[in-house]
Amino acid sequence: MMISSDNTLTLTSPHPILALDIGTKSCGLAKTDALGITRAPVKTLFFKGLHDLEPFVRALCQFLKDEEIKTLVVGLPLNRDKEEGHQAKHVRTVLRTITNFWQKNFSENFPTLHFIDETGSTQKSWQILETMQTKRSKREDVIDAMSALVILNEFLDG
């Protein structure tokens, strides 16, 4: 698959697309199937903060490799004025750690990166889960992966 600058999807060779919702201590994952037809939340990976990213980074990079991810969509939280603030800097720091680990440990090219404004993705996820009548206790377990799905959908649907 190839995505042009206007987010048009062109089938080149089938590979899933992965979206990330990187938070302060967790990262939600959502992906397409290899043909880009289905989209689903996958899981949430946890970390203790910037001081202890290694287990998270190792697990994510292995997932990228195992799933043959060639396109990575990352939600970037922007301020109301559409500028990058503290949270966006945190996302970029985590992502820099991920790409550095990848370059040191894998021979393949790192997936092509796309950033999308993730403003409101968590609120949309809560609304979706409420509409689905998901129990409140279960919502906490899946909110990050659902937010990644919202990011993925917004990227693919424009």
C-alpha positions in Angstrom: 0.0 0.0 0.0 1.1 3.5 -0.7 -0.5 6.7 0.7 -0.2 9.8 -1.3 0.0 13.3 0.2 -3.8 13.6 0.0 -4.1 10.4 2.0 -5.3 8.4 -1.1 -4.5 4.7 -0.6 -2.9 2.9 -3.5 -2.3 -0.9 -3.3 1.3 -1.6 -4.1 2.2 -4.5 -1.9 -0.1 -5.6 0.9 1.0 -4.5 4.3 -1.0 -3.4 7.3 -0.9 0.2 8.6 -0.5 0.7 12.3 -1.6 3.8 14.3 -0.2 4.8 17.6 -1.8 6.8 20.4 1.2 7.6 22.6 0.4 8.8 26.1 2.5 9.5 29.2 2.6 5.9 30.3 0.8 3.9 27.6 0.5 3.5 23.9 -2.6 2.3 22.1 -2.2 0.3 18.9 -4.7 -0.1 16.0 -4.1 -1.5 12.6 -5.6 -2.4 9.3 -5.4 -5.8 7.7 -2.8 -6.3 4.9 -5.2 -5.0 2.3 -6.4 -2.0 4.3 -10.0 -3.2 4.3 -10.6 -3.9 8.0 -9.5 -1.7 10.9 -9.4 -2.7 14.5 -7.9 -1.8 17.9 -5.1 -4.2 18.7 -3.8 -3.7 22.3 -2.2 -1.2 24.7 1.4 -1.3 25.6 2.5 0.2 28.9 5.7 1.9 30.2 6.7 3.7 33.4 7.6 7.0 31.8 10.5 8.3 29.7 13.0 6.9 32.2 12.0 3.3 31.4 11.0 3.0 27.8 13.2 0.1 26.8 10.8 -2.8 27.4 8.0 -0.9 25.6 10.2 0.1 22.7 11.5 -3.5 22.3 7.9 -4.9 22.3 6.7 -2.3 19.8 9.6 -2.7 17.4 9.1 -6.5 17.5 5.4 -6.0 16.7 6.3 -3.7 13.8 8.7 -6.3 12.4 6.4 -9.3 13.0 3.4 -7.7 11.5 5.4 -6.3 8.6 4.2 -2.7 9.2 5.4 -0.4 6.5 3.3 2.6 7.4 3.0 4.1 10.9 0.5 6.8 11.8 1.2 8.7 15.0 -1.3 10.9 16.8 0.2 14.2 17.7 -1.6 16.2 20.3 -1.7 19.8 19.3 -2.7 22.8 21.4 -5.9 24.9 20.6 -3.8 27.1 18.4 -2.6 24.0 16.5 0.9 24.4 17.8 2.9 21.6 19.3 3.1 21.8 23.1 4.4 19.7 25.9 2.5 16.5 25.0 3.5 16.7 21.4 7.2 17.0 22.5 6.7 13.9 24.7 5.3 12.0 21.7 8.3 13.0 19.6 10.7 12.0 22.3 9.2 8.6 22.6 9.1 8.2 18.8 12.8 9.2 18.6 13.6 6.5 21.1 11.7 4.0 19.0 13.4 4.9 15.8 16.9 4.9 17.4 16.2 1.4 18.8 15.0 0.2 15.4 18.1 1.5 13.6 20.4 -0.2 16.1 18.6 -3.6 16.1 16.9 -4.1 12.7 18.2 -4.1 9.1 14.9 -3.2 7.5 13.9 0.4 7.0 11.7 2.0 9.7 8.1 2.3 8.6 7.1 5.5 6.8 5.8 7.9 9.4 2.7 10.1 9.2 1.5 12.4 11.9 -2.1 13.4 12.4 -3.6 15.8 14.9 -5.1 13.6 17.5 -7.1 16.3 19.3 -10.3 14.8 20.6 -9.5 11.2 19.8 -9.9 10.1 23.5 -13.3 11.8 23.8 -14.4 10.2 20.5 -13.3 6.9 21.8 -15.3 7.3 25.1 -18.4 8.2 23.0 -17.9 5.1 20.8 -17.5 2.8 23.8 -20.6 4.4 25.5 -22.6 3.9 22.4 -21.5 0.3 22.3 -22.6 0.0 25.9 -19.2 -1.1 27.0 -19.0 -1.5 30.8 -17.2 1.4 32.4 -14.6 -1.0 33.9 -13.8 -2.4 30.5 -13.5 1.0 28.9 -10.4 1.8 30.9 -8.8 -1.3 29.5 -9.4 -0.5 25.8 -9.5 3.3 25.6 -6.0 3.8 24.3 -6.4 1.2 21.6 -9.7 2.7 20.6 -8.1 6.1 20.5 -5.5 4.7 18.1 -8.4 3.3 16.0 -9.9 6.8 15.9 -6.5 8.2 14.7 -6.2 5.5 12.1 -9.8 6.1 10.8 -9.2 9.9 10.6 -6.0 9.3 8.7 -7.5 6.9 6.2 -10.8 8.7 5.8 -9.3 12.1 5.6 
